[in-house]
Amino acid sequence: MTRSTARTVANVVLASAGVAAADVVVTTPPLRRLAIRITRVWLGASVPAYLLAETGRAWVESARSA
């Protein structure tokens, strides 16, 4: 098996596993609620942190150009 064929097979296997896991999460109500809760926490933590970091970077950059 060539390297590119092995990579393609691995990608197909991972994609299939991802689709199967998503199907289980979407069709099982407790898992769906857990996934929604985790997504809210992740967005609630990462988006403000990103905005704060970008604001700080913009502040530093604006001081350099002045």
N, C-alpha and C positions, 0 to 999 in steps of 0.2 A: 504494500500500500504506500503510495507516495505521500509526501508531507501535506500537499494541498488536499488530497482526498481525506486524509485523517482529520484535518482541520474542518473540512466540510461536514464529515460525519459527526464530529464533536459538537459543532454548531447546531446541527439538526437535533441531536439528542438533548442538548441543553434547552433549545427552544421548545421541544416537545414536553420536557419536564416543567418548564415554566408555564406553558399553556395548561397542562394538567393541574398544576398547583393553583393557578388562577381560577380554574373551573371549580375546584374543591372549595376555595375560599368564597367565591361568589355564590355558590349554591348552598353553603352551610351558614345559616344566620349568625350563630355565635362567632364564627371566624370572620364573617363579613363585618360585624360590629367591631371586633378587635382590630381588623385591618383599617377600618375608618378611624378608630380612636388613635392608632399608631400614626396614621397619616396626618391627623390634626396636630399631634404632638410634634412630629417631625417638622411640619410646615411652621408651626408656632415657634419652634426653636431656631430653625435654620434660616428662615427668611429674615426675621429681625436681625440676626447675627450678621447675615450678608449685608443688609442695608446699613448697619452700624459700621461695618468694616469699610464699605464703599464711601460712606460719608466721611470717615476719618481720612481715607486716602485722598478724597477730593479736597478736603481741608488742607492737607499737606501740599498737594499739587497747586492749589490756588495761592498758597503763600510763596511758592517758588516763582510763579509767573509775575508776581506783583513787584 
